[in-house]
């Protein structure tokens, strides 16, 4: 029987070693929790009121259950304390505060210990794996990850979609889902880790498919030149499900920044457009000249002229009359995104209106009287009358 118990103990410690290899969790993580749980289980099983300590020794595959008493001057609890006088009868070396330990055992405790150990290990394993997953995911805040849709909860304004990422549950709220997004249980989806915060129920991970960062990360994934920073995304703005505007730049004269993002026959950008459910993407070359950059930002419309007020950061952009609706976009979307991309307020005007306003300015200038000297605007008689009064 003793040999059988020894095998069980060895198997137990071998299981801890296996967890270290498979899950990268050291046995010490479980030892303390196990020792505490086994103390509670032993006292419940035996009904003893004694102070109990369980010690696990992985090196020798031993488990010891110890009952101990603390040496005191005056005994108040016989189960957990022993007087200095009685302790000296056992050994003269004992002092107040020392502990006298005695190894104890229980015939039936092996089965209970095994059950307790299993429960503790499973619970601790979940806790540790959750902590490890959280620590790993925390490094990916602001990054793109792939998860699996585990559940969908209908709410007032749409659906809360719960995505499993590295054994952690992430929440994608309705406002973080693009208009064309449709999800089913089991779908694998790419999401942007927007925020990770801790709460009373553990870490909460918020993910999104609507932020501009989601598109930025898709380009980093799809375009090697962006991933290696040979091509830089200088600015990116988005109205999810409809349109994204992105300004790109490279210092390498041998690289076409826009062409790199578009790819051969549009393969790279088309892959991203497909992920976004058909959302339009305007890729424009960034320029340090603000006049030129503002003109480019209104792509696909062609701009005739740009006038700016530097103090107020307001730009008046002139386009051909038949390109006005293209420049402004549906519900003002194109002009609105261009303004966000450049950081300037943009007022789009048709060329005919611009020409008419210039003519009006010229006419107004011609109608103003020209004065050669003060005699043209001052009537001497007025001064004569005033001087007469003074006299």
Secondary structure per residue as TSV (DSSP state, phi and psi in degrees):
chain	resnum	aa	ss	phi	psi
A	1	X	-	360.0	-42.4
A	2	X	H	-59.5	-40.6
A	3	X	H	-63.1	-39.3
A	4	X	H	-63.0	-43.1
A	5	X	H	-62.1	-37.9
A	6	X	H	-64.2	-38.6
A	7	X	H	-64.5	-41.1
A	8	X	H	-59.6	-43.3
A	9	X	H	-64.4	-42.7
A	10	X	H	-63.7	-42.5
A	11	X	H	-60.4	-37.5
A	12	X	H	-62.4	-47.5
A	13	X	H	-71.7	-31.0
A	14	X	H	-64.5	-35.7
A	15	X	H	-63.1	-39.0
A	16	X	H	-64.9	-39.2
A	17	X	H	-64.8	-39.1
A	18	X	H	-63.0	-38.9
A	19	X	H	-63.3	-35.6
A	20	X	H	-65.4	-40.1
A	21	X	H	-74.0	-42.8
A	22	X	H	-81.6	-41.7
A	23	X	H	-106.5	-2.3
A	24	X	-	58.7	36.3
A	25	X	-	-114.7	119.1
A	26	X	-	-69.6	145.8
A	27	X	H	-55.9	-31.2
A	28	X	H	-58.9	-27.9
A	29	X	H	-62.8	-35.8
A	30	X	H	-87.1	-29.7
A	31	X	H	-56.4	-51.5
A	32	X	H	-61.8	-44.4
A	33	X	H	-64.9	-38.6
A	34	X	H	-65.8	-44.2
A	35	X	H	-60.5	-43.1
A	36	X	H	-64.3	-45.0
A	37	X	H	-66.6	-37.7
A	38	X	H	-69.3	-32.0
A	39	X	H	-62.1	-48.1
A	40	X	H	-62.5	-44.1
A	41	X	H	-63.6	-41.4
A	42	X	H	-65.6	-45.5
A	43	X	H	-65.3	-37.4
A	44	X	H	-68.0	-39.2
A	45	X	H	-69.3	-42.1
A	46	X	H	-92.9	-19.5
A	47	X	-	74.1	11.9
A	48	X	-	-73.9	148.8
A	49	X	-	-102.6	2.1
A	50	X	S	-69.1	157.2
A	51	X	E	-75.1	123.9
A	52	X	E	-118.8	143.7
A	53	X	E	-136.1	132.7
A	54	X	E	-110.5	128.8
A	55	X	E	-119.7	130.1
A	56	X	E	-106.5	133.8
A	57	X	E	-122.4	90.4
A	58	X	T	-60.3	-31.7
A	59	X	T	-61.8	-37.7
A	60	X	T	-110.6	4.4
A	61	X	T	55.8	43.1
A	62	X	E	-113.7	146.7
A	63	X	E	-126.6	121.3
A	64	X	E	-117.8	137.6
A	65	X	E	-110.0	120.7
A	66	X	E	-118.0	132.8
A	67	X	E	-100.2	134.9
A	68	X	E	-136.6	155.3
A	69	X	E	-126.9	143.4
A	70	X	E	-96.0	134.3
A	71	X	E	-76.1	125.8
A	72	X	E	-135.2	165.3
A	73	X	S	-72.4	-47.9
A	74	X	S	-123.6	124.5
A	75	X	-	-81.1	127.4
A	76	X	S	-113.3	-25.2
A	77	X	-	-135.1	108.3
A	78	X	T	-67.0	-24.9
A	79	X	T	-71.2	-32.4
A	80	X	T	-116.5	-5.9
A	81	X	E	-129.9	154.8
A	82	X	E	-139.9	141.5
A	83	X	E	-72.0	156.2
A	84	X	H	-60.5	-37.7
A	85	X	H	-62.2	-46.6
A	86	X	H	-68.0	-34.5
A	87	X	H	-66.0	-37.5
A	88	X	H	-67.0	-25.4
A	89	X	H	-68.2	-28.0
A	90	X	H	-81.1	-46.4
A	91	X	-	-158.3	137.0
A	92	X	T	-69.2	-13.4
A	93	X	T	-77.8	-16.9
A	94	X	-	-69.2	142.8
A	95	X	-	-128.0	164.6
A	96	X	T	-59.8	131.1
A	97	X	T	101.2	-17.6
A	98	X	-	-69.7	162.6
A	99	X	E	-117.6	137.3
A	100	X	E	-107.1	116.8
A	101	X	E	-108.3	147.3
A	102	X	E	-139.0	127.3
A	103	X	E	-74.3	131.5
A	104	X	E	-124.2	167.1
A	105	X	-	-149.8	167.9
A	106	X	-	-142.0	133.8
A	107	X	T	-61.6	-39.5
A	108	X	T	-95.8	-0.1
A	109	X	H	-74.5	-22.2
A	110	X	H	-56.3	-44.8
A	111	X	H	-65.6	-44.7
A	112	X	H	-64.9	-39.8
A	113	X	H	-61.6	-40.4
A	114	X	H	-64.8	-42.5
A	115	X	H	-64.4	-44.7
A	116	X	H	-61.5	-45.2
A	117	X	H	-60.4	-41.6
A	118	X	H	-62.5	-45.2
A	119	X	H	-63.0	-44.4
A	120	X	H	-65.5	-43.9
A	121	X	H	-62.6	-44.1
A	122	X	H	-63.6	-42.3
A	123	X	H	-67.3	-45.5
A	124	X	H	-65.8	-35.8
A	125	X	H	-62.3	-43.2
A	126	X	H	-62.7	-42.7
A	127	X	H	-62.4	-47.9
A	128	X	H	-67.6	-42.1
A	129	X	H	-62.8	-38.3
A	130	X	H	-63.4	-42.7
A	131	X	H	-65.1	-41.5
A	132	X	H	-66.7	-41.7
A	133	X	H	-64.4	-40.5
A	134	X	H	-63.7	-44.5
A	135	X	H	-63.0	-39.2
A	136	X	H	-68.8	-41.9
A	137	X	H	-72.5	-30.7
A	138	X	H	-59.7	-30.1
A	139	X	T	-74.4	-14.1
A	140	X	T	-101.9	10.8
A	141	X	T	-60.8	129.5
A	142	X	T	83.9	16.6
A	143	X	S	-123.9	172.1
A	144	X	E	-99.2	131.3
A	145	X	E	-135.6	163.8
A	146	X	E	-112.8	132.5
A	147	X	E	-133.0	179.7
A	148	X	E	-120.4	130.0
A	149	X	E	-68.5	120.6
A	150	X	E	-104.2	-34.6
A	151	X	E	-156.5	156.5
A	152	X	E	-131.5	119.4
A	153	X	E	-110.5	114.5
A	154	X	E	-66.4	135.1
A	155	X	E	-130.5	-176.3
A	156	X	T	-57.7	-44.7
A	157	X	T	-101.1	13.7
A	158	X	E	148.1	-136.3
A	159	X	E	-128.7	138.8
A	160	X	E	-87.8	122.0
A	161	X	E	-106.6	126.1
A	162	X	E	-104.4	122.4
A	163	X	E	-114.5	130.4
A	164	X	E	-87.3	124.5
A	165	X	E	-129.9	114.6
A	166	X	T	50.9	45.8
A	167	X	T	69.6	8.4
A	168	X	E	-107.9	146.1
A	169	X	E	-94.5	122.7
A	170	X	E	-108.6	145.6
A	171	X	E	-105.4	129.8
A	172	X	E	-117.0	106.3
A	173	X	-	-77.9	165.2
A	174	X	G	-53.7	-40.0
A	175	X	G	-70.3	-11.3
A	176	X	G	-99.9	10.2
A	177	X	S	-113.2	130.4
A	178	X	-	-68.8	154.5
A	179	X	T	-53.3	-33.0
A	180	X	T	-92.7	0.9
A	181	X	-	-71.2	129.1
A	182	X	-	-130.1	131.7
A	183	X	-	-125.4	147.5
A	184	X	-	-129.7	153.2
A	185	X	T	-57.6	132.0
A	186	X	T	94.7	-10.8
A	187	X	-	-64.5	139.2
A	188	X	E	-91.4	126.5
A	189	X	E	-132.7	145.7
A	190	X	E	-87.5	133.7
A	191	X	E	-139.2	157.8
A	192	X	E	-100.7	125.4
A	193	X	E	-76.0	101.2
A	194	X	E	-79.8	-45.4
A	195	X	E	-158.5	144.4
A	196	X	E	-125.1	123.4
A	197	X	E	-135.6	151.0
A	198	X	E	-94.6	143.0
A	199	X	E	-137.9	-179.9
A	200	X	T	-61.7	-24.3
A	201	X	T	-101.4	17.9
A	202	X	E	104.1	-172.5
A	203	X	E	-68.2	141.5
A	204	X	E	-118.4	127.9
A	205	X	E	-108.8	124.4
A	206	X	E	-106.9	126.9
A	207	X	E	-122.7	161.2
A	208	X	E	-147.5	153.9
A	209	X	S	-122.9	10.4
A	210	X	S	-111.6	-17.3
A	211	X	S	-72.8	155.7
A	212	X	H	-63.8	-29.9
A	213	X	H	-59.9	-28.5
A	214	X	H	-62.9	-44.7
A	215	X	H	-68.9	-40.7
A	216	X	H	-56.0	-46.2
A	217	X	H	-68.7	-32.1
A	218	X	H	-63.5	-39.5
A	219	X	H	-67.8	-36.8
A	220	X	H	-63.5	-35.1
A	221	X	H	-73.7	-36.5
A	222	X	H	-92.9	-28.1
A	223	X	-	-114.2	108.4
A	224	X	H	-57.5	-35.6
A	225	X	H	-64.9	-32.2
A	226	X	H	-75.0	-42.9
A	227	X	H	-60.5	-37.9
A	228	X	T	-88.1	-0.5
A	229	X	T	68.5	18.1
A	230	X	S	-69.3	-32.2
A	231	X	S	-114.5	127.3
A	232	X	E	-105.6	133.3
A	233	X	E	-86.0	103.7
A	234	X	E	-74.2	-36.9
A	235	X	E	-156.2	147.8
A	236	X	E	-150.6	132.9
A	237	X	E	-134.8	158.4
A	238	X	E	-155.0	144.6
A	239	X	E	-118.7	100.6
A	240	X	T	-54.1	133.9
A	241	X	T	89.1	-11.4
A	242	X	T	-123.4	-59.5
A	243	X	E	-156.0	143.9
A	244	X	E	-124.5	138.7
A	245	X	E	-118.3	133.4
A	246	X	E	-138.4	129.1
A	247	X	E	-103.9	126.8
A	248	X	E	-122.3	157.2
A	249	X	E	-152.9	148.1
A	250	X	-	-142.6	146.4
A	251	X	S	-91.3	-10.0
A	252	X	-	-83.8	113.7
A	253	X	T	-67.6	-15.8
A	254	X	T	-87.7	-2.3
A	255	X	-	-114.1	132.1
A	256	X	-	-91.7	106.6
A	257	X	H	-59.5	-45.5
A	258	X	H	-67.4	-44.8
A	259	X	H	-61.1	-36.9
A	260	X	H	-63.3	-38.4
A	261	X	H	-74.4	-33.2
A	262	X	H	-74.5	-43.2
A	263	X	-	84.4	167.6
A	264	X	G	-61.5	120.0
A	265	X	G	56.2	29.2
A	266	X	G	74.6	16.5
A	267	X	H	-62.6	-41.8
A	268	X	H	-68.6	-51.6
A	269	X	H	-68.3	-33.5
A	270	X	H	-65.1	-34.9
A	271	X	H	-62.9	-39.7
A	272	X	H	-72.1	-41.6
A	273	X	H	-58.9	-39.6
A	274	X	H	-63.5	-42.5
A	275	X	H	-62.2	-31.8
A	276	X	T	-90.4	7.2
A	277	X	T	71.4	31.9
A	278	X	S	93.3	7.6
A	279	X	-	-61.2	135.3
A	280	X	E	-72.8	142.8
A	281	X	E	-129.3	118.7
A	282	X	E	-98.4	117.9
A	283	X	E	-108.9	117.8
A	284	X	E	-123.2	148.8
A	285	X	E	-74.5	127.9
A	286	X	-	-69.8	148.8
A	287	X	-	-143.2	139.4
A	288	X	S	-74.0	-22.4
A	289	X	S	-75.9	111.7
A	290	X	H	-63.8	-33.4
A	291	X	H	-62.3	-46.7
A	292	X	H	-67.5	-40.3
A	293	X	H	-64.5	-41.4
A	294	X	H	-63.0	-42.4
A	295	X	H	-61.3	-43.3
A	296	X	H	-68.5	-31.0
A	297	X	H	-64.7	-21.7
A	298	X	T	-86.7	7.8
A	299	X	T	-48.8	138.7
A	300	X	T	-90.2	6.7
A	301	X	S	-76.8	145.3
A	302	X	-	-91.8	135.2
A	303	X	E	-104.0	136.9
A	304	X	E	-85.9	-45.7
A	305	X	E	-156.8	157.4
A	306	X	E	-134.1	128.2
A	307	X	E	-118.4	136.6
A	308	X	E	-127.0	151.0
A	309	X	E	-112.4	102.6
A	310	X	T	-62.3	-37.1
A	311	X	T	-65.2	-42.6
A	312	X	T	-95.4	-4.5
A	313	X	T	52.6	50.6
A	314	X	E	-118.1	133.8
A	315	X	E	-119.9	134.4
A	316	X	E	-104.7	118.6
A	317	X	E	-110.2	130.5
A	318	X	E	-106.5	129.9
A	319	X	E	-130.7	159.4
A	320	X	-	-59.5	147.6
A	321	X	G	-55.2	-40.7
A	322	X	G	-77.2	-3.7
A	323	X	G	-108.8	4.4
A	324	X	H	-61.5	-48.2
A	325	X	H	-65.4	-33.1
A	326	X	H	-68.0	-41.3
A	327	X	H	-67.2	-41.4
A	328	X	H	-75.0	-41.2
A	329	X	-	83.3	167.0
A	330	X	G	-63.4	127.3
A	331	X	G	56.3	26.5
A	332	X	G	76.9	14.4
A	333	X	H	-64.1	-45.0
A	334	X	H	-63.8	-46.6
A	335	X	H	-65.9	-37.3
A	336	X	H	-64.8	-44.7
A	337	X	H	-67.2	-37.1
A	338	X	H	-62.2	-40.3
A	339	X	H	-64.2	-41.6
A	340	X	H	-68.0	-36.2
A	341	X	H	-67.1	-41.6
A	342	X	H	-90.1	-24.0
A	343	X	T	83.7	11.6
A	344	X	S	-115.6	148.9
A	345	X	E	-77.7	127.8
A	346	X	E	-117.3	125.6
A	347	X	E	-112.2	110.9
A	348	X	E	-92.9	127.1
A	349	X	E	-124.8	147.3
A	350	X	E	-75.6	152.7
A	351	X	H	-61.2	-39.2
A	352	X	H	-62.1	-39.7
A	353	X	H	-67.6	-37.4
A	354	X	H	-63.1	-45.7
A	355	X	H	-62.9	-43.0
A	356	X	H	-63.7	-39.9
A	357	X	H	-66.9	-34.9
A	358	X	H	-68.1	-39.9
A	359	X	H	-64.6	-39.7
A	360	X	H	-63.8	-39.5
A	361	X	H	-64.6	-39.8
A	362	X	H	-66.0	-41.8
A	363	X	H	-63.4	-41.6
A	364	X	H	-63.3	-37.4
A	365	X	H	-68.3	-36.4
A	366	X	H	-72.0	-31.0
A	367	X	H	-78.7	-12.8
A	368	X	S	-71.6	133.7
A	369	X	-	-68.5	144.4
A	370	X	-	-103.0	129.5
A	371	X	-	-114.8	126.3
A	372	X	S	-82.6	-38.6
A	373	X	S	-152.8	179.9
A	374	X	G	-66.0	-23.8
A	375	X	G	-63.2	-25.5
A	376	X	G	-71.7	-22.0
A	377	X	T	-118.6	-2.8
A	378	X	-	-117.3	126.9
A	379	X	-	-90.3	115.6
A	380	X	H	-61.0	-30.0
A	381	X	H	-63.6	-30.1
A	382	X	H	-62.7	-43.3
A	383	X	H	-68.3	-36.0
A	384	X	H	-62.2	-42.5
A	385	X	H	-64.3	-43.4
A	386	X	H	-63.6	-40.0
A	387	X	H	-69.2	-33.7
A	388	X	H	-62.1	-39.8
A	389	X	H	-63.9	-37.4
A	390	X	H	-67.1	-32.8
A	391	X	-	-69.4	360.0
